[in-house]
Amino acid sequence: MTNAGDWQGGVGRNWAAEWRRTDRSFAALTPRLVGSALEQPGTRIVDIGCGAGELSLALARLRPDARVTGIDLSEALLDVARERGEAQSNLTFEQADASRWSSTDSPPDLYVSRHGVMFFDDPPAAFAHLARVAAPGARLVFSCFRSASENGWAADIARLLPPPQPQTAQPLGFPPGPFAFADPDRVRICLAGWTDITFEPLDFSYVAGAGDAPVADALAYFQRIGPAAAAIRNLPRTARASFEAKLAELVESRLAGGQVTFPAAAWLVTATVDPSGR
């Protein structure tokens, strides 16, 4: 699991250091998410879990009549976002927990997020809050991963790891994590205060390595971000060395056309504030 404390700490710092690679990994997804967001009305746009700001920047540039606010827990990521967006006059960034955030100005009429909503500690409460502080008829557009088995970058790496220890009990509630929103039925439960919920499956190529040395580039990326990074941090030394050797073989096997890529699968979710639930 990746929770709020992780994003405020080491995870957030790693993503801030690797923002160019993380943006690249979503390069085939982001334009489709931006296009869906631009189809929605809205001039007061809030980007939930904005990270290093790529989605916020794109919307601010493409909708100059709108005011865009990016919200994130990580100051390290926000430092990057602010530097990237300093020339964009209709764009601001705030350090905040979106599940408790509210506007000091006019209420938002469009929420967007690229894979930032799966990390709420209490998703139903968070989405109910966002609906309450939004304008009537506000829209929501976000992307999230489908199941781990459909995402090769996760499934292939998981097969290199020792079998997980059996759990005596399942976590209660809605534990956060990258695949927390894989199940549409679960997402519908989480989207308290929202209606007209739609799911569009998006399959895309997850770019892990490129440039002059794509294999080394991908290995450097995986050593900082995602399940491989967690394994390298937590495995005993002998197991870690074996894992790193297998990871190098896996990455090499995914090299084609000058890039290391893995299949990836996401949902593009849209919803509208439910006037009866406000």
Secondary structure in CASP SS format (residue, H / E / C, confidence):
PFRMAT SS
TARGET T0000
AUTHOR 0000-0000-0000
METHOD secondary structure of the structure
MODEL  1
M C 1.00
T C 1.00
N C 1.00
A H 1.00
G H 1.00
D H 1.00
W H 1.00
Q H 1.00
G C 1.00
G H 1.00
V H 1.00
G H 1.00
R H 1.00
N H 1.00
W H 1.00
A H 1.00
A H 1.00
E C 1.00
W H 1.00
R H 1.00
R H 1.00
T H 1.00
D H 1.00
R H 1.00
S H 1.00
F C 1.00
A C 1.00
A C 1.00
L C 1.00
T H 1.00
P H 1.00
R H 1.00
L H 1.00
V H 1.00
G H 1.00
S H 1.00
A H 1.00
L H 1.00
E C 1.00
Q C 1.00
P C 1.00
G C 1.00
T C 1.00
R E 1.00
I E 1.00
V E 1.00
D E 1.00
I E 1.00
G C 1.00
C C 1.00
G C 1.00
A C 1.00
G C 1.00
E H 1.00
L H 1.00
S H 1.00
L H 1.00
A H 1.00
L H 1.00
A H 1.00
R H 1.00
L H 1.00
R C 1.00
P C 1.00
D C 1.00
A C 1.00
R E 1.00
V E 1.00
T E 1.00
G E 1.00
I E 1.00
D E 1.00
L C 1.00
S C 1.00
E H 1.00
A H 1.00
L H 1.00
L H 1.00
D H 1.00
V H 1.00
A H 1.00
R H 1.00
E H 1.00
R H 1.00
G C 1.00
E C 1.00
A C 1.00
Q C 1.00
S C 1.00
N C 1.00
L E 1.00
T E 1.00
F E 1.00
E E 1.00
Q E 1.00
A C 1.00
D C 1.00
A C 1.00
S C 1.00
R C 1.00
W C 1.00
S C 1.00
S C 1.00
T C 1.00
D C 1.00
S C 1.00
P C 1.00
P C 1.00
D C 1.00
L E 1.00
Y E 1.00
V E 1.00
S E 1.00
R E 1.00
H C 1.00
G C 1.00
V C 1.00
M C 1.00
F C 1.00
F C 1.00
D C 1.00
D C 1.00
P H 1.00
P H 1.00
A H 1.00
A H 1.00
F H 1.00
A H 1.00
H H 1.00
L H 1.00
A H 1.00
R H 1.00
V C 1.00
A C 1.00
A C 1.00
P C 1.00
G C 1.00
A C 1.00
R E 1.00
L E 1.00
V E 1.00
F E 1.00
S E 1.00
C E 1.00
F E 1.00
R C 1.00
S C 1.00
A H 1.00
S H 1.00
E H 1.00
N C 1.00
G H 1.00
W H 1.00
A H 1.00
A H 1.00
D H 1.00
I H 1.00
A H 1.00
R C 1.00
L C 1.00
L C 1.00
P C 1.00
P C 1.00
P C 1.00
Q C 1.00
P C 1.00
Q C 1.00
T C 1.00
A C 1.00
Q C 1.00
P C 1.00
L C 1.00
G C 1.00
F C 1.00
P C 1.00
P C 1.00
G C 1.00
P C 1.00
F C 1.00
A C 1.00
F C 1.00
A C 1.00
D C 1.00
P H 1.00
D H 1.00
R H 1.00
V H 1.00
R H 1.00
I H 1.00
C H 1.00
L C 1.00
A C 1.00
G C 1.00
W E 1.00
T E 1.00
D E 1.00
I E 1.00
T E 1.00
F E 1.00
E E 1.00
P E 1.00
L E 1.00
D E 1.00
F E 1.00
S E 1.00
Y E 1.00
V E 1.00
A E 1.00
G E 1.00
A C 1.00
G C 1.00
D C 1.00
A C 1.00
P H 1.00
V H 1.00
A H 1.00
D H 1.00
A H 1.00
L H 1.00
A H 1.00
Y H 1.00
F H 1.00
Q C 1.00
R C 1.00
I C 1.00
G C 1.00
P H 1.00
A H 1.00
A H 1.00
A H 1.00
A H 1.00
I H 1.00
R H 1.00
N H 1.00
L C 1.00
P C 1.00
R H 1.00
T H 1.00
A H 1.00
R H 1.00
A H 1.00
S H 1.00
F H 1.00
E H 1.00
A H 1.00
K H 1.00
L H 1.00
A H 1.00
E H 1.00
L H 1.00
V H 1.00
E H 1.00
S H 1.00
R C 1.00
L E 1.00
A E 1.00
G C 1.00
G C 1.00
Q E 1.00
V E 1.00
T E 1.00
F E 1.00
P E 1.00
A E 1.00
A E 1.00
A E 1.00
W E 1.00
L E 1.00
V E 1.00
T E 1.00
A E 1.00
T E 1.00
V E 1.00
D C 1.00
P H 1.00
S H 1.00
G H 1.00
R C 1.00
END
